[in-house]
Amino acid sequence: MAKTNASYIRDDLEAQLRSQGKNGKYYDDLVNDYIYYLGLRTKLKEDIRVKGLRYKTTNAAGKEVEKANESIVNLTKVTTL
């Protein structure tokens, strides 16, 4: 099975931490969080690529309305962590 970008990043982060003598559950948890946010960022970027800045949907009254893509706001929140 081919390695994903996240796998390369995880390996690189773990190697950097080992070279600095930083190991243990705390650092493992930090790496896991980073990889989780990396996946979340990727999904948000894909949603923006597919839907665009705005998208059309149907509201409760059955009318078609245009809404701002919330992934844009969420992407900025995820990338500033």
N, C-alpha and C positions, 0 to 999 in steps of 0.2 A: 504494500500500500504506500502510495506517495505521501511524503510529508506535506502538511499544509503550512501556510505562512505563519499561522499561530504556533505550530510546532517548532519552527525555526526560531521564532521570537522567544518562546518558552525556554528552549535550550540555551539560547544566547543569554537571557536574563539569569538563568540558573548558573551558567558558567561565570558570568560577571560576579555574582554573589559569592560563589565558591572561591574565586580568585581574591576576593576581599576578606575571606574568612567569615563570611556571614552565612550561617546556616541555622536550620531549626524550623519549627512549625510557624513561627511568626513570618519568616521570609517566604516560606512555602505559600502561606495564605496571601501574602502580597502579590506573589507571582500569579496565583490563581485568580485573584481579583482583577489584575491587569489583563489577563487573557480573556476573562469574562467581558470586561468593558471593550476589549478589542473586537470581540464577536458582536457585541451590541452595536458598536460603531459601524461595523461592516453592514449589519442588517439595516440600520438607519440610512446609510448612504445608498443602499440598494433600493429602499423604499422611495427615496428622493429621486433616484434615477428613473424608476418606473412611473411614479405618479407625478413628478415635477413639483414645482413650488406650490401649485394650487391644483385641486382636483374636484371633479363634480361628483355629487352624491345626492341621494334622495332624503329629504327631511321627513319628520313624522307626519306632516300634512300631505305628503306625496308629491311635493314640488321638488324639482331638481335645483339644487343650489351649488354654488362653488365655495369651497372651503380652503383655508390655508393648510398646507401639509404640516402637521405638528412635529413630524420627524426633523424638520429644520431646527426648531427650538430645542428639541431633545438632543440633537446632535451637538449643538454648542454646549449643552450641559454636560454631556458625556466627555467631550474632548477637553473640558477645562478642569477635570478632576485631578 
